[in-house]
Amino acid sequence: MGPALENDYPMVERAARIMSWKPSEFRWKDKKVTERPHFADNNFFKVFSFELAKGNRESLLGEPRSIAISETLAKNLFGQNNPLGEMISFSDKGSLKVTGVFKDFPTNSHLQYEALISTQFLETDAFGGGGFLDMWEPHNYHTYLLLREQEDAGKLAQAFPEFTQKYFGEEQAHK
C-alpha cells in the first residue's frame, strides 16, 4: 500500500512499511539472542528521524539481506566489537549483514524495535521467492507516511475512499 500511496498522491513524500515477525534467534560466533524482528522498508529511517549510532541513513536497509540493530542488541551480540559489515545468522532463514546500528528508541515512542530487516529479504528464496511485498491482505503491515512540507493530512484522508475503491472495489470503499 505504501508504494501505491506514494505513486498516486504527490503530497506523500515517502512511505515506510513495517511488518512484525515471530521471535527468532540471532547468532554471531558463540553468542545468540532471541528477539522479535520487524521487516522495514529502506525508507524507514528517512520517514523517521531516529538517531543512528553507525551506518548510512540513505542505504541502511537497501539490500535484501541487510539488518539494522539497536545499540542494546549490538552490545548483547557483539560486545565491544564493531558490528558494521558483520554477518549474523537469522533463525533458519540464513545470514544477514549488519548495515547499521540505531540508538535505542525513546521510551515514549510506540515504535520499539531491536532488529529491522530489509523488506526486500521477504522476496528471496528464504521466504518462498516473493510476493510478500505485493500482498495487501492480510493486513500485516503498518504503513507510515511522510507528507511534503505544507501538505494537509486532512486532504489526504479525504482521498482515502477513492483510493480504497481503486484498489479494493466499491464494497470496501464505504466500510
N, C-alpha and C positions, 0 to 999 in steps of 0.2 A: 504494500500500500504506500509506503514512504516514497519510493521512486515515482509512482503514479501521481502523487500529490505534488512532488517537485516538478514533474513534467507538465501537469495540467494547470497549475496555478503559479504564475510568475512571482506572486507575493511570497511564496515559500522559497527561502534561500537554500535551506538544506533540510534533509530529513535523516533521522537515525533510528534504526530498529534495534530492539533488544529482545532476546529470547532466552529464557532460563532453561537450564538443563539439570539433570539429576545429579546428586552428589557423586563426585568422581575422584579417583585417585590421581595425583600428580606426583611424578618421581623424577629426581635428579640425583645421579650417583646412588649413594646409600640412603638418601633422605626421601621420605614420602609423606604426603599430607592429603587429607580428603577435604575438598571444598565443593561448593555448588557453583560451577562456572556459568557464565552467561555468554551468549553469542552477540556480537555487536558489529554494526556497520563501521566502515572506515571513517565515516562522518561523525561518530560518537564524540570524539574529542574536539571536533570542530563545532558541533552544536552546543556542547557543554564546555565550560571553562575550568574544569577540574585541573588541578596542578599536576604536572609531570615531574618526577624526580629524574628520570632518564628516558631518552627516546625522542623521536621527532613526531610532533603532533600531526604533521601532514601525511605521514606514511605509516603511522603506528599499527594499524590493522589492515594494511594494504595487500598483504599476501595471504593466500589461503591457509597456510599453516603457521600463522602468527598469533601471538598471545601477548597481552599486556597484563601485568600483575600488580597487585597492591604492594606497598612497602612492607606491610606485615607478612604477606605471602613470600615476598622476596627474601626477607630475613629468615623465615621459617625453613625455606628450601635451600637457600644459598649462603646463609650466614653472612660473613663479611665479603664474600666473593661477588664480583660484578656479574649480574645475571644477563646483561645485554648480549645477544648473539648465542646464548646457550640454548641447547635443545633439552626440552623436558618431555617426559612420557605422559600422555593423557589417556588414562584408563586403558581400554582395549582399542582405542582409535588411532594410535600412532604417536609420532613426535611432533611437537610444536616449538617454534623458535621464539624466544623471548625478545620482543622488539621494543618493549617499553615497561617502565615502572611508574605507576601513578601514586601520588600521595594518597593515603587513606582518605576516603570520602568523609566529609564533615558529618558528624552525628545527627545534625538537624536535616539532613537530606534523606528522602525516601529511597534514593539510589544507594545501595550498599553492596558493592561487588568486590570480590577478591581476585577474580580472574575473568578477563574479557577476551574471548577468542573470536577471530575474524569470522563473520558470517559466510565468507567465501569457502571456509572449511566444510560447511554443510553441503557444498556442491561437489565434494570429492568422493572417491570410491569408499572412504571410511563411512559415509552415510548413504551408500547405495547409488552414488553417481549423480545426485542432483534433484532439483525440483523443489527443495525446501523454500528457496527464496521467492519462488513464483506463487506459492500457495498463500491464499488469504484466509483460508479456513482449514482446520480450526484456527481460532484466533490466538495463536501462540506468541505473537509479537506485541510489544508495546512500541508505539511509534511516536517519536518526539519531533516537533517541527521548530525550526528557527525561521522566523519571518524577517523579511528585509526591513531595514530602518523605515520608520514612518508608516508601516503597514498595520492594519487594524485586524486583530484576531476575530472580532465580531463579523467582519466582512467575509472572512474565510469560512466561519461557521455557517453563514447563510448559504454558502455554496455547497455544503455537505449533502443536502438532499439530491441535488443534481449529480454530484459525484457518486453517491450511493446508487442512484438509478442507472447511471452509465455502467458501473462495474458489477452491480448486484441485481439489477432489474427493478421494475416498478413496485413489486410487492415489498421489497426490503426498504425502498426509499421512504416509505411512510410509517415505518416502525419507530 
